[in-house]
């Protein structure tokens, strides 16, 4: 095929250079598909990969982009045919193999999901890996079927995962407390569904083993000492979902009392580890949600592929919600 646009990250000495280049895909092998990408999205993991900071990405040059959605244009797979609308979410793409910051991607069938009929490529990328992980957590919460468990605390609430969780859970009737370090996002967090907004930098660490029960569920994106603080505030039989550690992947002084006396559960979330049948279940849940609801436009911003290097450079500046990448712009 002809050459097509891709963002390529190269390692030159100890620095990582990003450039949009024209490259060519080799012929498909058995069980592979060629996808014309319409949308991608920019995640924290992409930022790390593009700057040589992701621990499990060692092979450069690389086309980054852990998310992609579009249409199958060629197939040597029995699972997918030409014209299928598909997505690539929560896979090794973009960190271990070529990813979605390109006009096309050649990839094994096992890393591709067929989208439900009411989910187009743009909707899929409004979610991306961040939203897919969020929907996985929400589905787990709803499965517990505890109707009076409605109080949720979310850390890292200005990011992609946090903002989608707030917006989605609030539409489902949950009371959200958002913890953030960004005061300028307080109004936005309330607009997308948070009832309470708290400064995560001003939390008080008390020596008591247990504190007042304030939350039924906690979804933590930051790690570190926040876990020590919030575990003491979770209701009997409550759950803390750990999905990220932007601050630290280590924590100290976790008191075991909440686990023993309140039967608290700690669940790790890593959607790349899910089995195929679990992914199908999440897509069914997403499809059902989108039949009656939508993600507020405040949660995401659409930018063109031509601006992607600038967006990566400014990723940590004035960050709120999701950035979806229109590959054709």
C-alpha positions in Angstrom: 0.0 0.0 0.0 1.0 3.7 -0.3 2.8 5.4 2.5 0.6 7.0 5.2 1.0 9.4 8.1 2.2 8.2 11.5 3.6 9.7 14.6 7.0 8.1 15.3 8.9 8.3 18.5 12.7 7.7 18.2 15.3 7.3 20.9 18.4 9.4 20.1 21.0 8.9 22.7 19.0 9.6 25.9 16.4 11.8 24.4 13.1 10.9 22.7 12.1 12.7 19.5 8.6 12.8 18.0 7.9 13.4 14.3 5.0 12.8 12.0 6.4 10.7 9.1 5.1 8.7 6.1 5.6 5.0 6.6 4.4 1.8 4.8 2.8 -1.3 6.2 4.0 -4.7 5.1 1.6 -7.4 3.9 -0.9 -8.9 6.3 -0.1 -12.2 7.9 -2.6 -14.9 9.1 -5.1 -13.7 11.7 -4.2 -10.0 11.1 -6.4 -7.1 10.0 -5.7 -3.7 8.5 -7.7 -0.9 10.0 -8.3 2.6 8.7 -8.2 4.7 11.9 -10.7 7.5 12.2 -10.1 8.4 15.9 -7.5 7.8 18.6 -7.1 9.4 22.0 -4.4 10.8 24.2 -3.8 9.1 27.6 -1.3 9.4 30.4 0.3 6.2 29.3 0.8 7.7 25.8 2.5 10.7 27.4 4.9 8.4 29.3 5.6 6.3 26.2 6.3 9.4 24.1 8.8 10.7 26.6 10.6 7.4 27.4 9.1 7.1 30.9 6.8 4.1 30.6 8.5 1.2 32.4 7.3 -1.5 30.0 8.1 0.2 26.7 11.7 -0.4 25.7 11.7 -0.8 21.9 12.0 2.4 19.8 11.3 3.6 17.2 7.6 3.2 17.9 4.3 4.4 16.7 2.5 5.2 20.0 -1.2 5.5 20.8 -2.8 2.9 23.0 -6.3 3.6 21.6 -7.7 3.5 18.1 -11.0 3.0 16.3 -12.0 2.8 12.7 -13.0 0.4 9.9 -11.4 -2.9 8.7 -10.2 -2.4 5.1 -8.3 -5.7 4.7 -8.6 -8.9 6.6 -6.8 -12.3 6.9 -9.0 -13.1 10.0 -12.0 -15.3 10.3 -13.3 -13.1 13.1 -13.4 -9.8 11.1 -14.4 -8.8 7.6 -13.9 -5.8 5.5 -16.2 -3.0 6.6 -16.4 -4.0 10.3 -16.3 -1.0 12.7 -13.8 -1.9 15.4 -11.7 -0.5 18.3 -8.3 -1.2 19.9 -8.4 -0.5 23.6 -6.4 -1.7 26.6 -3.9 -3.8 24.6 -0.1 -3.8 24.1 -0.6 -1.5 21.1 1.2 1.8 21.5 3.7 0.5 24.0 5.0 -2.9 22.8 3.8 -2.8 19.2 2.7 -0.1 16.8 -0.3 1.9 18.0 -3.1 4.2 17.0 -1.4 7.5 16.3 -1.5 6.8 12.6 -3.8 6.6 9.6 -3.7 2.8 9.5 -2.7 0.0 11.8 -1.9 -3.7 11.1 -2.7 -5.8 14.1 -3.6 -9.3 15.3 -7.3 -10.2 15.6 -7.0 -11.0 19.3 -6.3 -7.3 20.1 -9.4 -6.0 18.2 -13.0 -5.6 19.5 -16.0 -5.2 17.2 -18.0 -2.2 18.3 -21.7 -2.5 19.2 -24.0 -1.1 16.5 -24.8 2.0 18.5 -21.2 2.9 19.3 -19.4 4.7 16.5 -15.6 5.3 16.3 -15.8 8.7 17.9 -17.9 7.5 20.9 -15.5 4.6 21.4 -12.6 7.1 21.6 -14.4 9.4 23.9 -14.1 6.5 26.2 -10.8 4.9 25.1 -8.9 2.8 27.6 -9.7 5.4 30.4 -13.5 5.1 29.8 -13.4 1.3 29.2 -11.7 0.9 32.6 -14.2 3.2 34.2 -17.1 1.3 32.7 -15.5 -1.9 34.0 -15.5 -0.5 37.5 -19.0 0.8 37.3 -20.3 -2.5 36.0 -18.6 -4.2 39.0 -20.3 -1.8 41.4 -23.7 -2.3 39.9 -23.3 -6.1 40.1 -23.0 -5.8 43.8 -26.7 -4.8 43.9 -26.5 -2.9 47.2 -29.1 -0.1 46.6 -28.1 2.0 49.6 -24.4 2.0 48.7 -24.3 5.3 46.7 -21.5 7.4 48.1 -18.3 7.3 46.0 -15.0 9.1 46.4 -12.8 9.5 43.3 -9.1 10.7 43.4 -7.3 12.1 40.3 -10.8 13.3 39.4 -9.6 15.8 36.7 -8.1 13.1 34.5 -9.6 10.9 31.9 -10.6 8.0 34.2 -11.8 10.3 37.0 -13.9 12.6 34.8 -15.7 9.8 33.0 -16.4 8.1 36.3 -17.9 11.2 37.8 -20.0 12.0 34.8 -21.3 8.4 34.4 -21.8 7.5 38.0 -23.7 10.8 38.7 -26.1 10.0 35.9 -26.7 6.6 37.6 -27.7 8.2 40.8 -24.4 8.1 42.8 -23.2 10.8 45.2 -19.7 11.8 44.1 -16.9 13.4 46.1 -14.0 14.4 43.8 -10.5 14.7 45.2 -8.2 16.8 43.0 -5.0 18.9 43.3 -6.3 21.4 40.7 -8.4 24.2 42.2 -9.1 25.7 38.8 -11.1 22.5 37.9 -13.6 22.7 40.9 -16.4 24.3 38.8 -15.9 21.8 35.9 -16.0 18.9 38.3 -19.3 20.1 39.8 -20.7 20.7 36.3 -20.0 17.1 35.2 -21.6 15.6 38.3 -19.5 15.9 41.5 -21.5 16.9 44.6 -18.4 17.6 46.7 -14.9 18.7 45.6 -12.0 18.4 48.0 -8.3 19.4 47.8 -6.3 16.2 47.9 -3.2 18.2 49.1 -5.1 19.2 52.3 -6.3 15.8 53.5 -5.7 15.3 57.2 -3.9 12.1 58.3 -5.1 11.2 61.7 -3.7 8.4 63.9 -7.1 6.8 64.5 -7.5 3.3 63.1 -11.0 4.1 61.9 -12.9 7.3 61.1 -16.4 8.3 60.3 -17.9 6.2 57.4 -18.1 8.6 54.5 -17.9 6.5 51.4 -19.2 3.2 50.1 -16.8 3.0 47.2 -13.5 4.7 46.5 -11.8 4.7 43.1 -8.2 5.7 43.4 -6.0 7.0 40.5 -3.1 8.4 42.4 -1.8 5.9 45.0 0.6 7.0 47.7 -0.7 8.2 51.1 -4.2 8.8 49.8 -4.9 5.1 50.4 -3.9 5.3 54.0 -6.2 8.3 54.5 -9.3 7.0 52.7 -9.4 3.4 53.8 -10.4 4.5 57.3 -13.5 6.3 55.9 -15.0 3.4 53.9 -18.3 1.9 55.0 -18.8 -1.7 56.1 -18.4 -4.1 53.1 -17.2 -1.2 51.0 -14.6 -1.5 48.2 -11.6 0.5 47.1 -10.7 0.1 43.4 -7.1 0.8 42.7 -6.6 1.8 39.0 -3.5 4.0 39.0 -0.6 5.5 40.9 0.3 8.9 39.4 1.8 9.9 42.7 3.4 6.7 44.0 3.0 3.0 43.5 4.1 2.5 47.1 2.3 3.5 50.3 3.1 3.3 54.0 1.2 3.0 57.2 -1.9 1.2 55.9 -3.9 0.2 58.9 -5.4 -3.3 58.7 -8.3 -2.4 61.0 -10.7 -1.3 58.3 -10.1 -4.7 56.4 -10.9 -6.7 59.6 -13.6 -4.7 61.4 -15.4 -3.3 58.3 -14.7 -6.1 55.8 -13.2 -3.6 53.3 -12.1 -5.0 49.9 -9.2 -3.8 47.8 -9.5 -4.5 44.1 -6.9 -3.8 41.5 -8.1 -2.8 38.0 -6.1 -3.6 34.8 -8.3 -4.0 31.8 -5.4 -5.2 29.6 -5.5 -8.4 31.7 -9.2 -9.1 31.1 -10.4 -12.2 29.2 -12.3 -11.8 25.9 -15.6 -12.7 27.4 -15.1 -10.0 30.1 -14.4 -7.4 27.4 -17.6 -8.4 25.5 -19.6 -8.0 28.8 -18.1 -4.5 29.2 -19.0 -3.5 25.7 -22.6 -4.7 26.2 -22.8 -2.6 29.3 -21.4 0.5 27.4 -23.9 -0.1 24.6 -26.8 -0.2 27.1 -25.6 3.0 28.8 -25.3 4.9 25.6 -28.9 3.9 24.6 -30.2 6.2 27.4 -27.3 8.4 28.3 -24.2 10.2 26.9 -20.9 11.5 28.0 -21.1 15.3 28.5 -19.1 17.3 26.0 -17.3 19.1 28.9 -15.5 15.8 29.6 -13.6 15.7 26.2 -12.1 17.8 23.6 -11.5 16.9 20.0 -8.2 17.9 18.4 -6.7 17.2 15.0 -3.8 14.7 14.3 -1.7 17.6 13.0 -1.7 19.0 16.5 -0.7 15.8 18.3 2.9 16.7 19.1 1.8 19.9 20.7 -0.9 18.1 22.7 1.7 15.6 24.0 4.0 18.4 25.0 1.2 20.2 26.9 -0.4 17.1 28.3 0.2 18.0 32.0 -0.7 21.7 31.5 -4.3 22.7 32.3 -5.4 19.1 32.1 -9.0 18.1 32.3 -10.9 15.1 31.0 -10.1 13.4 27.7 -8.4 14.4 24.5 -9.7 12.6 21.4 -7.6 12.7 18.2 -9.4 13.1 14.8 -6.9 11.4 12.5 -8.3 13.1 9.4 -7.7 16.6 10.8 
